[in-house]
């Protein structure tokens, strides 16, 4: 009797397992069919149209970012170029000899020479040493025909004296290397030359050479 009972229990368990397996299989099949139906109806599909729209949107954003970066770089490059140009100094004449340095004294400069003298042929071109605005262009006693330029980049006024002729007017903006006049011997002068003075803040003249050197120009 015990053996028969055990066999019966085993057979009952097997039957239950088979029934459960069939039930699970049927349930899975039903869920799979339902999921397949949802997918086929577009319920879980990411459409190709959506992909194209997203790609176009991201591509446009990337292009805009690249363009902005290029514009920022161009602006920064131009700003640096403008800064360098504003700070550029050049020699005012060519073919010259330095015949008078700052502070030298003699019969002409009893109190000390107030600038730097570039001697050369009369009528030589005078170039603006740096960029700035003309604040004076007239005849001025010992200086003869004299031009003053207030610099853009620094609070400095440059003065050019003894010109035979001036080619700029008050209020005119000039750049480094631009012609502003021609050498001569007007005013108190013993021969054709250009006398240059550097006036920080437009005040008293100081030795021009350190300022030239600071801008990599060596008269």
Secondary structure as the mmCIF struct_conf table of DSSP 4:
data_model
#
loop_
_struct_conf.conf_type_id
_struct_conf.id
_struct_conf.beg_label_comp_id
_struct_conf.beg_label_asym_id
_struct_conf.beg_label_seq_id
_struct_conf.end_label_comp_id
_struct_conf.end_label_asym_id
_struct_conf.end_label_seq_id
HELX_RH_AL_P HELX_RH_AL_P1 UNK A 2 UNK A 40
TURN_TY1_P TURN_TY1_P1 UNK A 41 UNK A 42
BEND BEND1 UNK A 43 UNK A 44
HELX_RH_AL_P HELX_RH_AL_P2 UNK A 48 UNK A 87
BEND BEND2 UNK A 92 UNK A 92
BEND BEND3 UNK A 94 UNK A 95
STRN STRN1 UNK A 97 UNK A 100
TURN_TY1_P TURN_TY1_P2 UNK A 102 UNK A 103
BEND BEND4 UNK A 106 UNK A 108
TURN_TY1_P TURN_TY1_P3 UNK A 110 UNK A 111
BEND BEND5 UNK A 115 UNK A 115
STRN STRN2 UNK A 116 UNK A 119
TURN_TY1_P TURN_TY1_P4 UNK A 122 UNK A 123
STRN STRN3 UNK A 125 UNK A 127
BEND BEND6 UNK A 129 UNK A 130
STRN STRN4 UNK A 132 UNK A 139
HELX_RH_3T_P HELX_RH_3T_P1 UNK A 141 UNK A 143
STRN STRN5 UNK A 145 UNK A 151
BEND BEND7 UNK A 152 UNK A 155
STRN STRN6 UNK A 156 UNK A 166
TURN_TY1_P TURN_TY1_P5 UNK A 170 UNK A 171
STRN STRN7 UNK A 173 UNK A 174
TURN_TY1_P TURN_TY1_P6 UNK A 176 UNK A 177
STRN STRN8 UNK A 179 UNK A 183
STRN STRN9 UNK A 184 UNK A 184
BEND BEND8 UNK A 187 UNK A 188
BEND BEND9 UNK A 190 UNK A 192
STRN STRN10 UNK A 193 UNK A 200
TURN_TY1_P TURN_TY1_P7 UNK A 201 UNK A 202
BEND BEND10 UNK A 203 UNK A 204
STRN STRN11 UNK A 205 UNK A 206
BEND BEND11 UNK A 208 UNK A 208
HELX_RH_AL_P HELX_RH_AL_P3 UNK A 209 UNK A 214
TURN_TY1_P TURN_TY1_P8 UNK A 215 UNK A 216
#
